[in-house]
Amino acid sequence: MKFIVNSTALLRELQKLNSVISSNNTLPILDNFLFEINEGNMAVTASDLEVTMKVAISVESEFDGRITIPARILIDTLKTFSNQPLTFVINLTNYSIEIISELGNYKLSGNNADEFPKSPTLTNSSSTFFKSEILQNAINKTLFASGNDDLRPVMSGVYCELSPEQVTFVATDAHKLVKHSRNDLSSDKTASLILPKKPLTILKNNIVDGIDVKLDFNDTNALFSFENNTIICRLIDGKYPNYDAVIPKENPNKLTIETSLLLSSIKRISIYANKTTHQIRLKVSGSELQISSEDLDFSNKADERLPCHYEGEDIEIGFNSKFVIDMLNNIGSNKISLEMSAPNRAGIILPLDGTVEGENTLMLVMPVMLNN
């Protein structure tokens, strides 16, 4: 088996695949890339059993064959080359590999490709299409709100609800929640799936604007395909919590403020907050917002006053500053509305600009009990 490939093109594709490989694989074979050449076309695959990614790379080859090559040594070698053609000569009997460059030869050992796990195949699947920028925006606005609790795996991913009217993405960790829906997206079939965090992170890092992303899915797996890339992941099994039930419908107290003004203030105030609770206090009266924090253990204290537009009764409410900062960083709007009903009820953050027609984003943050 022999093929010639451009070093820069190969490195670019392998670095995409490298994000799939886990640092603590249970099977040693998963520390390898699977190379497959068939009729002059080469596909390279990486897997951690939960997520499998495949890319197509153009090569010159007259031979068909399959082999696995250790990922780390191959990527480290490719990083040192300038842009040049590389020749791979592979012995499929003893799995030895020789890489021939303009400067010299490098030998390493591969493994039998039959030991590499087979990629999942989707039977009885449905499909839908997304514009890449719409999908990337949805992932950016929801993924940060998903949880990390192993005891509640359904909340460690993004819930995707498909219907003929709209597509809704939801993420929550029980402290914060994001609901992002698009009326300009639809699916022929009504379905719901919980997509894990890792494949969504890989997906958003690799899609570029202006392309279509195809999603095929069944009860157990989802497959994203775009350009020369394929990402297959196992769906999270379980019933997603009824997120609509926790969103308060009546919020008479509405605060309007510039996002950057509020964000920079909370970042400063949070430096002086308790390092365990990260609690900040928001006190609104008239057209003034007072933000304060206190850490009694170290006698640290800070407060600021900001101008704002406010409708409603005076209110004093506590939030975890880390959650609010996460939301303001990802809302993608120059101005926001913070809607509240009571100090012990969730606050709702809504973007007031920066959205396109058909797009709706709602962010919810649970309050924390204020220490008087």
Protein Blocks (a to p, Z undefined) as FASTA:
>chain_A
ZZdddfklmmmmmmmmmmmpcfbbfblklmpccdddeehiacddddehjaccdddddddd
fbdcdddddfklmmmmmmmpccddddddddfklopacdddfkbccddddddfklpccddd
dehiacddddfklmmmmmmmmmmmpccbfklmmlmcccddddfkbccddddehlaccddd
dfkbccfbdcdddddfklmmmmmmmpcehiacdddddfkbccddehjbccdddddedddd
dfklmmcfbdfbccdddfklmmmmmmmmmmmmcfklopacdddehjaccdddddfknopa
cddddddddedddddddddfklmmmmmmmnopabdcdddfbfkbccddddfehiaehiac
ddddddddddZZ
